Amino acid sequence: MGVELRPGQALRLLHDVAFGLVRDTKPEDMPDFTLRQLAILLTVYLEPPPHTVRGLARKLDVTKPVITRALDSMGKFEIISRRRDETDRRNVVIQRTVKGALYVETLGDLVVARARSLAGVAA
């Protein structure tokens, strides 16, 4: 089932989700990640593994240090973990965590709630 949104509605949804993340959640429940960090996080959780620092940097067209800094922030909240690739020690593999999966699920619930709210207003 597809969802059709006009550009204004799509922007309203993005605004409402961002606003909800900032206003309605406690930092210990939902850390305040940047948009780049969220893009990295959702790539790790929504696209099939394996994920490496090098691969994420290439995919997002940023440098490896940019990815490393983002992963450092997420690692503090135990949203992701990292380990050396035993077959190629130059690679760092990013791994999902239970806490991270719960974070992504909560984020998904927030998006659904905001979309339903938007649909109710638009209807």
SEGU-317209 format. One record per residue (C-alpha): residue number from 1; x, y, z. Coordinates in Angstrom, 2 decimals, padded with zeros to 5 digits, m for minus. Example, Ala and Ser with C-alpha at 12.3 -4.5 7.8 and 13.67 -1.06 7.14 Angstrom:
<sites>
   nr       c1       c2       c3
    1   012.30  m004.50   007.80
    2   013.67  m001.06   007.14
</sites>
This chain:
<sites>
   nr       c1       c2       c3
    1   000.00   000.00   000.00
    2   001.52   003.29  m001.08
    3   001.11   006.63   000.58
    4   000.58   009.73  m001.47
    5   001.66   013.04  m000.03
    6   001.86   016.47  m001.54
    7   005.22   018.21  m000.99
    8   003.73   020.41   001.73
    9   002.36   017.36   003.56
   10   005.70   015.56   003.27
   11   007.49   018.57   004.74
   12   004.89   018.81   007.51
   13   005.47   015.13   008.33
   14   009.24   015.65   008.45
   15   008.74   018.72   010.63
   16   006.36   016.93   012.99
   17   008.71   013.94   013.36
   18   011.72   016.20   014.01
   19   009.68   018.31   016.42
   20   008.49   015.17   018.21
   21   012.04   013.90   018.56
   22   013.15   017.19   020.09
   23   010.13   018.02   022.24
   24   008.28   014.86   023.19
   25   011.06   012.46   024.04
   26   013.55   012.36   026.87
   27   017.22   012.30   025.84
   28   017.72   009.01   027.66
   29   014.91   007.47   025.60
   30   015.72   008.98   022.20
   31   019.13   010.61   021.85
   32   019.23   013.84   019.85
   33   021.01   012.65   016.71
   34   021.77   014.83   013.70
   35   020.15   014.15   010.36
   36   023.43   012.65   009.11
   37   023.59   010.35   012.14
   38   019.98   009.26   011.55
   39   020.78   008.54   007.90
   40   023.68   006.34   008.98
   41   021.61   004.65   011.68
   42   018.71   003.90   009.34
   43   021.09   002.60   006.68
   44   022.57   000.16   009.20
   45   019.17  m000.99   010.46
   46   017.10  m000.97   007.26
   47   019.58  m002.21   004.67
   48   021.09  m005.69   004.72
   49   024.49  m006.06   006.42
   50   027.42  m006.11   006.41
   51   028.07  m002.40   006.93
   52   031.56  m000.97   007.17
   53   032.90   002.50   007.85
   54   034.38   002.52   004.37
   55   031.11   001.39   002.76
   56   028.98   003.92   004.64
   57   031.40   006.72   003.74
   58   031.18   005.76   000.08
   59   027.38   005.45   000.18
   60   026.86   008.84   001.85
   61   029.69   010.49  m000.09
   62   031.51   011.66   003.04
   63   034.89   010.89   004.55
   64   035.58   007.99   006.87
   65   036.22   010.38   009.82
   66   032.69   011.77   009.36
   67   031.27   008.26   009.70
   68   033.57   007.50   012.65
   69   032.41   010.60   014.55
   70   028.76   009.70   013.94
   71   029.37   006.13   015.09
   72   031.17   007.42   018.20
   73   028.01   009.34   019.16
   74   025.77   006.35   018.55
   75   028.18   004.03   020.32
   76   027.91   006.10   023.52
   77   024.20   005.25   023.59
   78   024.87   001.60   022.65
   79   022.78   002.06   019.50
   80   025.48   000.40   017.40
   81   028.73  m001.44   018.05
   82   031.87  m001.88   015.99
   83   034.39  m004.62   015.51
   84   037.37  m005.28   013.27
   85   036.71  m007.50   010.30
   86   038.76  m010.62   011.00
   87   039.16  m011.38   007.30
   88   040.36  m007.87   006.44
   89   041.66  m006.03   009.50
   90   041.51  m002.71   007.62
   91   037.70  m002.81   007.73
   92   035.55  m001.90   010.70
   93   032.18  m003.67   010.71
   94   029.20  m001.88   012.20
   95   026.82  m004.11   014.12
   96   023.25  m003.65   015.25
   97   022.38  m003.85   018.94
   98   019.19  m004.69   020.80
   99   019.08  m001.15   022.19
  100   019.51   000.21   018.67
  101   016.73  m001.98   017.30
  102   014.42  m000.68   020.03
  103   015.42   002.90   019.20
  104   014.65   002.38   015.50
  105   011.33   000.72   016.35
  106   010.39   003.66   018.59
  107   011.37   006.06   015.84
  108   009.18   004.13   013.41
  109   006.27   004.31   015.84
  110   006.76   008.07   016.11
  111   006.71   008.46   012.30
  112   003.53   006.37   012.06
  113   001.81   008.38   014.82
  114   002.73   011.68   013.16
  115   001.62   010.42   009.74
  116  m001.72   009.32   011.15
  117  m002.14   012.68   012.82
  118  m001.36   014.41   009.53
  119  m003.81   012.16   007.65
  120  m006.51   012.99   010.22
  121  m005.96   016.70   009.69
  122  m005.88   016.35   005.90
  123  m009.03   014.18   005.75
</sites>
